[in-house]
Amino acid sequence: MFDAAVMGAGPAGTAAAFVLLEKGLKVLLLDKYEFPRKKACAGGITPKGYHLFPYDISPVIKRECRTIRITPPGSTPFHIQDQNILCHMTRREELDLFSLERVMGKGAHFKVIKRIHSICEKNHFVEIDAGSDLFKASYLIGADGANSIVRRFAAKGRFWQKQTAIEADVRLDRPENHPMEFDFSRLKNGYFWIFPKDDHVNIGIYSYGSRAGLQTRQLIEYAGKKLSSHRLESVRGYPICTGGVHYRPESSRILLCGDAAGFAEPLLGEGIYFAVKSGREAAFAILEAAETGPPSARRMYMKKLKEIQTDLRLYRAGAGFLYRFPRVSLKLLSFPYIHDPFARGYAQGKPLNRILTGNMFGKNNP
Ligand SMILES: Cc1cc2nc3c(=O)[nH]c(=O)nc-3n(C[C@H](O)[C@H](O)[C@H](O)COP(=O)(O)OP(=O)(O)OC[C@H]3O[C@@H](n4cnc5c(N)ncnc54)[C@H](O)[C@@H]3O)c2cc1C
């Protein structure tokens, strides 16, 4: 019997496991794959996410970006800059292996399971039937991503939505010649990106709205035009799960976090920060509930999710405005007195709600 089982060893799962292990809990970490494994993700980590990792992830950072180029539809590109880092670039297979090694170093029991047959909440524990293995744990954290299996067993109503993104790597002689870029000029309700890494750039398309119909062909054409290359490697598409503003834990022993709970933001599709943050909060809720009993894990988690859900509401409003009025909103963003406070706040690692209530209105909110 484990104190906690964590399904999924991505950023949400390893963040949750690390907190529990630090407090001496016996933790089982389950994943569908052996690591390292590929994960569709551009690997951009904003400073607020970077500083949330409880260990130094600089060994897996490939580039640090202080400039972001934005291309609006129908007008000239502009740049957002800060003296501090605006985004850290990693490769997800390396980051996730690095994190898994950190939690295994703390004593996590890691097991690869191919299929979940059932997840059953009993009075005093949760039972996970994985065919040849039957696991029991006091709590289960569902951190198994956008297509979560745990969510299927633990959530009755549909609260989440799926956005779509496709990405690929393009090897270039001088990737550093390309700034980090968001290009809104070639796609309705979405954007193309270029994220520079050490020996390649990662390119991709994000579409806001589930009926995206994104195609690899669009990415090949984009690479041809922007990078003069058609040699795309590791082309991968995957959903990004949003809608976590509506997530309410329904069970006292099963908590969802990261994409499983719809905790990616819909504006640009950032999810790593929210995954780490919510994974940690789920673990803290379990630790605090150890004194008072399981119903309070759910209550405590709901309280702890307030900041995440406030931020996600703001991103949702921002996405609604941006994709409805892209020209107007990007025109506004192009003015330095609008984008500078955002850049400063981002570079200082602040979540959106604190940027808006602090910097934007001139308050000194650390
Ligand atoms: C193309 C693309 C680009 C993106 N780029 C960025 C970016 O640059 N920056 C950013 O912040 N976000 C980005 N995102 C979003 C980000 O990848 C996710 O929000 C983030 O990975 C969520 O973390 P997670 O731990 O919740 O889930 P995941 O990272 O998806 O991890 C889930 C884990 O669960 C495992 N799993 C899945 N199913 C099962 C199962 N049935 N049983 C056991 N284990 C299972 C998986 O193998 C995986 O290890 C991108 C997403 C996509 C699709």
PDBQT file of the ligand as one rigid body, heavy atoms in Angstrom, charges set to zero:
ROOT
HETATM    1  C1  LIG A 401       2.873  20.720 -29.746  1.00  0.00    +0.000 C 
HETATM    2  C2  LIG A 401       2.824  21.266 -28.331  1.00  0.00    +0.000 A 
HETATM    3  C3  LIG A 401       3.694  22.281 -27.956  1.00  0.00    +0.000 A 
HETATM    4  C4  LIG A 401       3.656  22.780 -26.642  1.00  0.00    +0.000 A 
HETATM    5  N1  LIG A 401       4.563  23.730 -26.279  1.00  0.00    +0.000 NA
HETATM    6  C5  LIG A 401       4.570  24.197 -25.003  1.00  0.00    +0.000 A 
HETATM    7  C6  LIG A 401       5.559  25.132 -24.573  1.00  0.00    +0.000 A 
HETATM    8  O1  LIG A 401       6.445  25.526 -25.339  1.00  0.00    +0.000 OA
HETATM    9  N2  LIG A 401       5.499  25.583 -23.301  1.00  0.00    +0.000 N 
HETATM   10  C7  LIG A 401       4.552  25.166 -22.401  1.00  0.00    +0.000 A 
HETATM   11  O2  LIG A 401       4.541  25.619 -21.260  1.00  0.00    +0.000 OA
HETATM   12  N3  LIG A 401       3.617  24.248 -22.796  1.00  0.00    +0.000 NA
HETATM   13  C8  LIG A 401       3.621  23.749 -24.038  1.00  0.00    +0.000 A 
HETATM   14  N4  LIG A 401       2.702  22.800 -24.414  1.00  0.00    +0.000 N 
HETATM   15  C9  LIG A 401       1.755  22.297 -23.400  1.00  0.00    +0.000 C 
HETATM   16  C10 LIG A 401       2.482  21.330 -22.466  1.00  0.00    +0.000 C 
HETATM   17  O3  LIG A 401       3.167  20.370 -23.229  1.00  0.00    +0.000 OA
HETATM   18  C11 LIG A 401       1.499  20.638 -21.534  1.00  0.00    +0.000 C 
HETATM   19  O4  LIG A 401       0.617  21.583 -20.995  1.00  0.00    +0.000 OA
HETATM   20  C12 LIG A 401       2.267  19.956 -20.391  1.00  0.00    +0.000 C 
HETATM   21  O5  LIG A 401       3.102  18.959 -20.909  1.00  0.00    +0.000 OA
HETATM   22  C13 LIG A 401       1.304  19.342 -19.393  1.00  0.00    +0.000 C 
HETATM   23  O6  LIG A 401       2.046  18.623 -18.453  1.00  0.00    +0.000 OA
HETATM   24  P1  LIG A 401       1.397  17.356 -17.722  1.00  0.00    +0.000 P 
HETATM   25  O7  LIG A 401       2.429  16.850 -16.791  1.00  0.00    +0.000 OA
HETATM   26  O8  LIG A 401       0.081  17.723 -17.209  1.00  0.00    +0.000 OA
HETATM   27  O9  LIG A 401       1.134  16.303 -18.885  1.00  0.00    +0.000 OA
HETATM   28  P2  LIG A 401       2.141  15.608 -19.891  1.00  0.00    +0.000 P 
HETATM   29  O10 LIG A 401       3.365  16.413 -20.058  1.00  0.00    +0.000 OA
HETATM   30  O11 LIG A 401       1.340  15.266 -21.078  1.00  0.00    +0.000 OA
HETATM   31  O12 LIG A 401       2.579  14.286 -19.128  1.00  0.00    +0.000 OA
HETATM   32  C14 LIG A 401       1.656  13.239 -18.953  1.00  0.00    +0.000 C 
HETATM   33  C15 LIG A 401       2.421  11.965 -18.677  1.00  0.00    +0.000 C 
HETATM   34  O13 LIG A 401       1.441  10.945 -18.473  1.00  0.00    +0.000 OA
HETATM   35  C16 LIG A 401       1.772   9.805 -19.220  1.00  0.00    +0.000 C 
HETATM   36  N5  LIG A 401       0.529   9.119 -19.584  1.00  0.00    +0.000 N 
HETATM   37  C17 LIG A 401      -0.378   9.453 -20.502  1.00  0.00    +0.000 A 
HETATM   38  N6  LIG A 401      -1.381   8.563 -20.531  1.00  0.00    +0.000 NA
HETATM   39  C18 LIG A 401      -1.089   7.636 -19.592  1.00  0.00    +0.000 A 
HETATM   40  C19 LIG A 401      -1.736   6.456 -19.155  1.00  0.00    +0.000 A 
HETATM   41  N7  LIG A 401      -2.873   6.041 -19.697  1.00  0.00    +0.000 N 
HETATM   42  N8  LIG A 401      -1.168   5.738 -18.171  1.00  0.00    +0.000 NA
HETATM   43  C20 LIG A 401       0.002   6.158 -17.614  1.00  0.00    +0.000 A 
HETATM   44  N9  LIG A 401       0.673   7.257 -18.002  1.00  0.00    +0.000 NA
HETATM   45  C21 LIG A 401       0.132   7.989 -18.979  1.00  0.00    +0.000 A 
HETATM   46  C22 LIG A 401       2.517  10.341 -20.431  1.00  0.00    +0.000 C 
HETATM   47  O14 LIG A 401       3.377   9.350 -20.974  1.00  0.00    +0.000 OA
HETATM   48  C23 LIG A 401       3.278  11.514 -19.845  1.00  0.00    +0.000 C 
HETATM   49  O15 LIG A 401       4.553  11.136 -19.373  1.00  0.00    +0.000 OA
HETATM   50  C24 LIG A 401       2.719  22.272 -25.709  1.00  0.00    +0.000 A 
HETATM   51  C25 LIG A 401       1.853  21.245 -26.091  1.00  0.00    +0.000 A 
HETATM   52  C26 LIG A 401       1.896  20.739 -27.396  1.00  0.00    +0.000 A 
HETATM   53  C27 LIG A 401       0.964  19.627 -27.778  1.00  0.00    +0.000 C 
ENDROOT
TORSDOF 0
